[in-house]
């Protein structure tokens, strides 16, 4: 589920936010009380950014009990005389820092929004400048490797259960009672505390990827405090099982693979032109499974996980030419000068020495929000067999499967389990869905909009989220104009509206992939 807002999950196409000018006028929708936040200049920020923390209850069922801190960052409206209020950016992940996003990106929203709103970023509880969830770096590394190997044998699956159990016990010991109170419903209540501290009677929010859950549940719990909500790249709270999750993300990758293969078979400057791209990939896939696929550039074996990770580049048209060149090199066994279009490589670059303990709330957040545990090795193998039959090119997506394996052996309680949304009729709520989004898949946005009564805006292109820009191809003025008009003037987009794709296969800037998807 995610853009560099997250997560965990191995996102190839995390969409960054760039400047897009869009004009508009509006009268401030509400009068704001005086802020109760002690702002000060941030360190290491691009431009004028202020930082602060507020205190909230550790356990919202005990509002007078122990407190924790929530980190904030702010860029003031560039036209204060026309200021409408504050706009809060809800980051993805789970576990992405909204404070760091705001500090790094002066163009987090369009110029029209930055003129009229104080832009606020926050770190959800457990993340970065908020009171953190702490875990052993060694155990985190072991858990990642165990998820990679869990599909190989019953013994490997049992090893994953043991390491996940150890990891959750370790994180709880290092973190304390916060560890069991980082579900999305606690985050939503923190957001309402932020609204109160900002002095806003009603607040405007935009959420991305996993942050769309914050938008959705805020709409459920605090409809009286909503001015305008936008959820871009939705995660579906109506998903019932791990199978629903795996099937959705694998279907999206298969669809994008077919589009890439069709393009290759029809485009003369594709390196696989005339070779049948599906057939070539099928050969590579079987070689990888049998342990016979070797990267000719490095001499390192490429297993199925590595190959699938590279193939995830099918979800970004800016990578299509390079991906074909890489696959031809693997197929022919000759070295290629093209850069790998995948976030995973077959060689491990020298990494700086990591601390013994790291901030990492992912497992706790994910497992408190979803009842997605795969019970045993037999169930995992049955899922893989069904996926492989249904999606004959990709077969199954280890990146998605990793999300479904996070909670195997986890020691904790799912305190905010998924269920269909129940949102008050008539709320100013807009959802955006990309028809080729490989992580927050389009079907999830459609389902979330139907459950909530939100207006759904469809983007007919690629990438993980779209407002206000993609990194590779720039802004969609169609999307930006509609969303800006909603956020500024509360003009709801027309029912069933869509915007054309702006991507051109094989062209565009190739951004460094960042995490931010829900998997």
Phi, psi and omega per residue, in radians:
X1 nan nan nan
X2 nan 3.054 -3.072
X3 -0.920 2.905 -3.055
X4 -1.174 1.009 3.112
X5 -2.295 nan nan
X6 nan -0.473 3.004
X7 -2.234 -2.656 -2.698
X8 -0.012 0.063 -2.800
X9 -1.989 1.529 2.786
X10 0.636 0.878 -3.056
X11 -1.432 2.213 3.070
X12 -1.433 -0.617 -2.920
X13 -1.997 0.569 -3.095
X14 -0.980 2.166 -3.041
X15 -1.500 2.234 3.084
X16 -1.621 2.869 -3.071
X17 -1.793 2.313 -3.134
X18 -2.225 2.910 -3.050
X19 -1.291 2.355 3.025
X20 -2.516 2.037 -3.068
X21 -1.316 2.367 3.074
X22 -2.661 2.124 -3.039
X23 -1.514 2.847 3.064
X24 3.093 2.754 3.122
X25 -2.284 2.623 3.089
X26 -2.861 2.742 3.006
X27 -1.602 2.388 3.112
X28 -0.850 2.320 -3.007
X29 -1.376 -0.295 -3.099
X30 -2.810 2.755 3.054
X31 -1.561 2.356 -3.113
X32 -1.785 2.457 3.026
X33 -1.336 3.029 -3.120
X34 -1.216 2.393 3.120
X35 -1.129 2.515 3.108
X36 -1.830 0.362 -3.051
X37 -1.861 2.385 3.122
X38 -1.628 1.596 -3.089
X39 -1.397 2.580 3.049
X40 -2.565 2.843 -3.102
X41 -1.109 2.393 3.086
X42 -1.412 2.715 2.972
X43 -1.601 2.637 3.009
X44 0.986 0.722 3.128
X45 -1.981 2.601 3.055
X46 -1.542 1.911 -3.124
X47 1.532 -2.950 -3.056
X48 -1.457 1.733 3.126
X49 -2.188 2.351 3.087
X50 -1.883 2.576 3.130
X51 -2.149 2.811 3.124
X52 -2.945 2.990 2.960
X53 -2.325 2.663 2.964
X54 -2.202 2.786 3.107
X55 -1.763 2.428 3.074
X56 -2.370 2.818 3.088
X57 -1.114 2.414 3.031
X58 -1.077 -0.739 -3.139
X59 -2.124 1.947 -3.061
X60 -1.199 -0.221 3.018
X61 -1.377 -0.172 3.086
X62 -2.246 1.261 -2.981
X63 -1.103 -0.321 3.116
X64 -1.742 0.148 -3.095
X65 -1.556 -2.660 -3.103
X66 -1.044 2.559 -3.136
X67 -2.011 2.813 3.012
X68 -2.275 3.032 3.139
X69 -1.879 2.536 3.030
X70 -2.073 2.151 -3.111
X71 -1.453 2.445 -3.102
X72 -2.278 2.718 2.977
X73 -2.457 2.628 -3.076
X74 -2.493 2.377 2.861
X75 -1.969 2.116 -3.090
X76 -1.222 2.680 3.075
X77 -0.975 2.340 -3.089
X78 -1.351 -0.263 3.006
X79 -2.175 1.393 -3.017
X80 -1.046 -0.468 3.119
X81 -1.193 -0.360 3.133
X82 -1.882 0.239 -3.037
X83 -1.091 2.335 3.075
X84 -1.625 -0.728 -3.103
X85 2.907 -2.624 3.107
X86 -1.822 2.538 3.012
X87 -2.105 2.184 -3.067
X88 -1.767 2.254 3.075
X89 -1.667 2.096 3.136
X90 -1.656 1.982 -2.993
X91 -1.404 2.823 -3.102
X92 -1.547 -2.663 -3.134
X93 2.214 -2.017 0.186
X94 -1.275 2.481 3.044
X95 2.056 0.042 3.130
X96 -1.370 2.546 -3.101
X97 -1.574 2.010 3.028
X98 -1.236 -0.509 3.091
X99 -1.135 -0.833 3.125
X100 -1.122 -0.677 3.095
X101 -0.991 -0.832 -3.110
X102 -1.186 -0.698 -3.134
X103 -1.122 -0.611 -3.075
X104 -1.459 -0.419 -2.900
X105 -2.184 1.696 3.048
X106 -1.081 -0.414 -3.083
X107 -1.828 0.705 -3.125
X108 -1.065 -0.595 3.030
X109 -2.173 3.071 3.106
X110 -1.169 2.838 3.120
X111 -1.088 -0.596 3.131
X112 -1.094 -0.674 3.117
X113 -1.297 -0.740 -3.119
X114 -1.112 -0.503 3.097
X115 -1.212 -0.622 -2.925
X116 -1.785 -0.245 -3.075
X117 -2.253 2.556 2.812
X118 -1.295 2.099 -3.115
X119 -1.543 2.175 -3.067
X120 -2.033 2.241 2.962
X121 -1.944 2.601 3.095
X122 -2.449 2.744 3.030
X123 -1.749 2.033 3.061
X124 -0.977 2.661 3.116
X125 -0.863 2.403 -3.110
X126 1.631 -0.147 -2.983
X127 -2.027 2.263 2.845
X128 0.929 -1.951 -3.058
X129 -1.410 -0.179 2.967
X130 -1.405 2.900 3.087
X131 -0.954 2.117 -2.900
X132 -1.586 2.715 2.851
X133 -1.568 2.170 -3.060
X134 -1.940 2.475 -3.116
X135 -2.516 2.751 3.054
X136 -1.165 2.212 3.108
X137 -1.066 -0.709 -3.127
X138 -1.093 -0.752 -3.132
X139 -1.215 -0.612 3.066
X140 -1.079 -0.749 3.116
X141 -1.125 -0.767 3.125
X142 -1.091 -0.684 -3.140
X143 -1.143 -0.718 3.105
X144 -1.065 -0.770 -3.140
X145 -1.183 -0.671 3.137
X146 -1.118 -0.630 3.092
X147 -1.139 -0.645 3.103
X148 -1.098 -0.599 -3.014
X149 -1.697 -0.124 -2.965
X150 -1.081 -0.479 -3.089
X151 -1.413 -0.076 -3.010
X152 -1.394 -0.614 -3.099
X153 -2.859 2.868 3.079
X154 -1.081 -0.604 3.123
X155 -1.150 -0.696 3.115
X156 -1.168 -0.657 3.091
X157 -1.125 -0.714 3.099
X158 -1.115 -0.639 3.096
X159 -1.116 -0.687 3.083
X160 -1.065 -0.769 3.131
X161 -1.005 -0.757 -3.109
X162 -1.155 -0.773 -3.075
X163 -1.244 -0.638 3.074
X164 -1.132 -0.652 3.084
X165 -1.105 -0.814 3.107
X166 -1.056 -0.754 -3.098
X167 -1.074 -0.827 -3.110
X168 -1.139 -0.659 3.095
X169 -1.154 -0.694 3.124
X170 -1.141 -0.809 -3.118
X171 -1.113 -0.689 3.123
X172 -1.127 -0.710 -3.134
X173 -1.144 -0.745 -3.103
X174 -1.310 -0.488 -3.036
X175 -1.628 -0.655 -3.039
X176 1.582 -2.802 -3.003
X177 -1.108 -0.370 3.094
X178 -0.991 -0.569 -3.049
X179 -0.911 -0.626 -3.083
X180 -1.645 0.258 -3.107
X181 -2.413 0.837 3.135
X182 -2.107 0.335 3.099
X183 -1.181 2.880 -3.046
X184 -1.125 -0.498 3.125
X185 -1.182 -0.634 3.018
X186 -1.116 -0.712 3.126
X187 -1.072 -0.741 3.133
X188 -1.058 -0.704 3.111
X189 -1.206 -0.579 3.017
X190 -1.096 -0.702 3.132
X191 -1.062 -0.704 3.121
X192 -1.192 -0.530 3.034
X193 -1.177 -0.643 3.060
X194 -1.080 -0.788 3.104
X195 -0.968 -0.815 3.140
X196 -1.082 -0.791 -3.127
X197 -1.129 -0.561 3.096
X198 -1.278 -0.229 -3.103
X199 1.389 0.427 -3.110
X200 -1.719 2.207 3.048
X201 -1.217 -0.738 3.049
X202 -2.315 2.572 -3.022
X203 -2.162 2.674 3.072
X204 -1.830 2.339 -3.114
X205 -2.398 2.568 2.985
X206 -2.247 2.204 -3.118
X207 -2.128 2.569 -3.063
X208 -2.179 2.348 3.015
X209 0.969 -2.096 3.135
X210 -1.084 -0.431 3.073
X211 -1.159 -0.279 3.061
X212 -1.164 -0.451 3.057
X213 -1.117 -0.608 3.083
X214 -1.119 -0.747 3.101
X215 -1.078 -0.858 -3.065
X216 -1.084 -0.827 -3.095
X217 -1.341 -0.459 3.017
X218 -1.126 -0.734 3.110
X219 -1.059 -0.626 3.109
X220 -1.206 -0.795 -2.940
X221 -1.566 -0.521 -3.035
X222 -2.319 0.925 -3.111
X223 -1.060 -0.488 -3.110
X224 -1.224 -0.252 -3.107
X225 -1.902 0.257 -3.114
X226 -1.615 2.180 2.917
X227 -1.663 -0.930 3.098
X228 -2.760 2.409 -3.140
X229 -2.256 2.354 3.045
X230 -2.213 2.236 3.120
X231 -2.088 1.989 -3.009
X232 -1.943 1.996 -3.112
X233 1.409 1.213 -2.916
X234 -1.397 2.503 2.937
X235 -1.687 2.370 -3.003
X236 -1.601 1.939 3.097
X237 -1.215 -0.178 3.123
X238 -1.513 -0.063 3.076
X239 -1.090 2.333 -3.028
X240 -1.681 -0.661 -2.968
X241 -2.351 2.950 3.050
X242 -1.055 -0.594 3.114
X243 -1.057 -0.769 3.136
X244 -1.017 -0.725 -3.141
X245 -1.149 -0.876 -3.109
X246 -1.117 -0.745 -3.112
X247 -1.108 -0.727 -3.134
X248 -1.083 -0.849 -3.091
X249 -1.283 -0.585 3.112
X250 -1.239 -0.673 3.090
X251 -1.039 -0.726 -3.127
X252 -1.134 -0.731 -3.135
X253 -1.193 -0.682 3.104
X254 -1.080 -0.767 3.126
X255 -1.040 -0.776 -3.140
X256 -1.201 -0.602 3.074
X257 -1.064 -0.801 -3.122
X258 -1.062 -0.697 3.118
X259 -1.130 -0.725 3.102
X260 -1.109 -0.808 -3.106
X261 -1.098 -0.723 3.095
X262 -1.074 -0.743 3.115
X263 -1.072 -0.781 -3.138
X264 -1.077 -0.743 -3.090
X265 -1.227 -0.307 -3.097
X266 -1.908 -0.046 -2.985
X267 -2.093 2.100 -3.005
X268 -1.183 -0.468 -3.137
X269 -1.599 0.216 2.918
X270 -1.391 2.350 -3.084
X271 -1.092 -0.355 -3.128
X272 -1.791 0.219 -3.133
X273 -1.017 2.269 -3.136
X274 1.458 -0.015 -3.081
X275 -1.863 -0.136 -3.051
X276 1.226 1.593 -3.032
X277 -1.033 -0.652 3.112
X278 -1.085 -0.762 -3.124
X279 -1.128 -0.758 3.126
X280 -1.040 -0.832 -3.132
X281 -1.116 -0.659 3.102
X282 -1.038 -0.707 3.087
X283 -1.114 -0.809 3.125
X284 -1.056 -0.739 -3.127
X285 -1.049 -0.805 -3.117
X286 -1.209 -0.634 3.056
X287 -1.085 -0.747 -3.134
X288 -1.098 -0.730 -3.135
X289 -1.109 -0.629 -3.095
X290 -1.532 0.011 3.127
X291 1.379 0.319 -3.063
X292 -1.901 0.111 3.135
X293 -1.655 2.155 -3.097
X294 -2.179 2.368 3.051
X295 -1.293 2.011 -3.061
X296 -1.199 -0.342 3.132
X297 -1.324 -0.654 -3.053
X298 -1.942 -0.337 -3.065
X299 1.370 0.146 -3.106
X300 -1.621 2.452 3.092
X301 -1.178 2.448 3.094
X302 -1.898 1.971 -3.139
X303 -1.546 -3.128 -3.065
X304 -1.070 -0.728 3.121
X305 -1.042 -0.803 -3.128
X306 -1.105 -0.765 -3.126
X307 -1.113 -0.762 3.138
X308 -1.134 -0.642 3.102
X309 -1.087 -0.728 3.064
X310 -1.131 -0.695 -3.112
X311 -1.157 -0.324 3.113
X312 -1.080 -0.241 3.066
X313 -1.137 -0.211 3.072
X314 -1.076 -0.347 -3.118
X315 -1.464 0.048 3.081
X316 -2.285 1.807 -3.089
X317 -0.976 -0.429 3.110
X318 -1.158 -0.295 -3.136
X319 -1.708 -0.098 -2.920
X320 -1.065 -0.744 3.132
X321 -1.108 -0.851 -3.127
X322 -1.076 -0.679 -3.138
X323 -1.083 -0.758 3.116
X324 -1.086 -0.701 3.123
X325 -1.114 -0.730 3.112
X326 -1.110 -0.788 -3.124
X327 -1.149 -0.637 3.099
X328 -1.152 -0.692 3.095
X329 -1.069 -0.784 3.113
X330 -1.122 -0.693 -3.103
X331 -1.178 -0.771 -3.108
X332 -1.432 -0.368 -3.064
X333 1.336 0.463 3.110
X334 -2.023 2.590 -3.076
X335 -1.174 2.539 3.133
X336 -2.096 2.506 3.098
X337 -1.616 -0.095 -3.112
X338 -1.272 2.478 3.078
X339 -1.212 2.538 3.091
X340 -1.133 2.283 3.127
X341 -1.504 0.185 -3.073
X342 -1.928 2.620 3.076
X343 -1.238 -0.260 3.098
X344 -1.780 2.450 3.130
X345 -2.171 2.907 -3.133
X346 -1.550 -0.093 3.063
X347 -2.118 2.651 -3.128
X348 -1.832 1.930 3.132
X349 -1.193 2.783 3.129
X350 -1.128 2.198 -3.101
X351 -1.877 2.585 3.055
X352 -1.149 2.695 3.132
X353 -1.117 2.237 -3.095
X354 -1.587 2.672 3.074
X355 -1.207 2.807 -3.123
X356 -1.206 -0.493 -3.118
X357 -2.191 2.382 -3.129
X358 -2.244 2.726 2.974
X359 -1.387 2.100 -3.132
X360 -2.768 1.640 -3.100
X361 -1.572 0.080 -2.928
X362 -0.975 -0.956 -3.069
X363 -1.046 -0.767 -3.117
X364 -1.112 -0.807 -3.140
X365 -1.086 -0.900 -3.067
X366 -1.047 -0.819 -3.022
X367 -1.349 -0.330 3.026
X368 -1.423 -0.270 -3.110
X369 -1.808 -0.297 -2.990
X370 -2.409 2.386 3.016
X371 -1.705 1.184 -3.041
X372 -1.923 0.284 -3.079
X373 -1.130 2.285 2.980
X374 -1.465 2.160 -2.888
X375 -1.227 -0.675 -3.044
X376 -2.765 3.072 -3.101
X377 -1.103 -0.669 -3.133
X378 -1.075 -0.713 3.124
X379 -1.138 -0.745 3.112
X380 -1.058 -0.804 -3.125
X381 -1.126 -0.621 3.117
X382 -1.180 -0.655 3.075
X383 -1.096 -0.809 -3.123
X384 -1.081 -0.714 3.135
X385 -1.104 -0.744 3.126
X386 -1.138 -0.756 3.133
X387 -1.111 -0.740 -3.102
X388 -1.112 -0.623 3.108
X389 -1.265 -0.676 -3.072
X390 -1.338 -0.560 -3.052
X391 -2.200 1.445 -2.898
X392 -1.201 -0.293 3.118
X393 -1.535 -1.057 -3.137
X394 -1.297 -0.622 -3.098
X395 1.264 -1.148 3.010
X396 -2.742 2.811 -2.961
X397 -1.988 1.752 -3.126
X398 -1.017 -0.513 3.117
X399 -1.111 -0.744 3.085
X400 -1.198 -0.710 -3.111
X401 -1.057 -0.574 3.122
X402 -1.011 -0.663 3.114
X403 -1.135 -0.627 3.135
X404 -1.343 -0.202 -3.125
X405 -1.758 -0.114 -3.100
X406 -0.997 -0.589 -2.984
X407 -1.740 0.058 3.050
X408 -1.127 2.037 3.140
X409 1.425 -0.022 -3.123
X410 -1.068 2.404 -3.125
X411 -1.794 1.646 -3.135
X412 3.098 -3.069 -3.084
X413 -2.083 2.383 3.046
X414 -1.372 1.711 -3.007
X415 -1.531 -0.264 -3.120
X416 -2.336 1.023 -3.015
X417 -1.104 2.614 -3.112
X418 -1.098 2.553 3.013
X419 -2.855 2.727 -3.122
X420 -0.986 2.556 -3.092
X421 -1.189 2.570 3.024
X422 -2.280 1.610 -3.036
X423 -1.953 2.421 3.121
X424 -0.999 2.376 3.141
X425 -1.067 2.475 2.990
X426 1.469 0.125 3.113
X427 -1.183 2.527 3.053
X428 -1.278 1.491 -3.033
X429 -2.318 2.145 3.123
X430 -2.119 2.367 3.067
X431 -2.029 2.551 3.104
X432 -2.092 2.331 3.082
X433 -2.310 2.307 3.038
X434 -1.589 2.249 -3.060
X435 -1.186 -0.324 3.128
X436 -2.011 0.351 3.105
X437 -1.118 2.151 -3.077
X438 -1.473 -0.150 -3.042
X439 -2.037 -1.122 2.987
X440 -1.567 1.475 -2.862
X441 -1.210 2.709 -3.004
X442 -1.022 -0.666 -3.140
X443 -1.036 -0.549 3.127
X444 -1.221 -0.680 3.084
X445 -1.154 -0.715 3.104
X446 -1.068 -0.790 -3.133
X447 -1.143 -0.747 -3.127
X448 -1.117 -0.686 3.114
X449 -1.146 -0.707 3.128
X450 -1.135 -0.730 3.137
X451 -1.126 -0.669 -2.974
X452 -1.694 -0.238 -3.034
X453 1.352 0.250 -3.130
X454 -1.237 2.710 2.963
X455 -1.381 2.224 -3.106
X456 -1.785 2.166 3.015
X457 -1.806 2.186 -3.103
X458 -1.774 2.263 2.993
X459 -1.806 2.217 -2.976
X460 -1.545 0.283 -3.070
X461 -1.999 -2.593 -3.021
X462 -1.953 3.131 3.044
X463 1.712 2.924 -3.135
X464 -1.868 1.727 -3.019
X465 1.344 2.812 -3.015
X466 -2.444 -0.507 -3.080
X467 -1.524 2.305 -0.048
X468 -1.651 0.123 -3.073
X469 -2.931 2.748 2.861
X470 -1.745 2.665 3.133
X471 -1.172 -0.705 -2.968
X472 -1.390 -0.578 -2.952
X473 -2.173 0.010 3.115
X474 1.498 -2.887 -2.998
X475 -1.476 2.655 2.872
X476 -1.645 1.857 -3.118
X477 -1.114 -0.511 3.089
X478 -1.060 -0.871 3.099
X479 -1.117 -0.875 -3.038
X480 -1.066 -0.739 -3.109
X481 -1.113 -0.730 -3.138
X482 -1.157 -0.802 -3.074
X483 -1.244 -0.683 3.073
X484 -1.060 -0.743 3.134
X485 -1.099 -0.623 3.091
X486 -1.206 -0.832 -3.066
X487 -1.187 -0.626 -3.086
X488 -1.539 -0.896 -3.022
X489 -1.812 -0.007 -3.103
X490 1.041 0.595 3.087
X491 -1.547 1.905 -3.082
X492 -1.288 2.309 3.099
X493 -1.032 2.650 3.118
X494 -1.098 2.613 3.124
X495 -1.084 2.314 3.078
X496 1.332 0.241 -3.089
X497 -1.244 2.554 3.094
X498 -2.454 2.821 -3.141
X499 -2.206 2.435 -3.089
X500 -1.243 2.741 3.101
X501 -1.182 2.570 3.062
X502 -1.899 -0.136 -3.080
X503 -1.290 2.571 3.037
X504 -2.122 2.023 -3.099
X505 -0.923 2.313 3.084
X506 1.455 -0.006 -3.136
X507 -2.135 3.088 3.106
X508 1.750 2.764 3.089
X509 -1.220 2.464 3.131
X510 -1.718 1.728 -3.087
X511 -1.315 2.769 3.004
X512 -1.284 2.154 -3.102
X513 -1.088 2.484 3.124
X514 -2.246 2.667 -3.125
X515 -1.339 2.713 3.110
X516 2.874 0.162 -3.111
X517 -1.765 2.820 3.141
X518 -1.557 1.526 3.101
X519 -2.686 nan nan
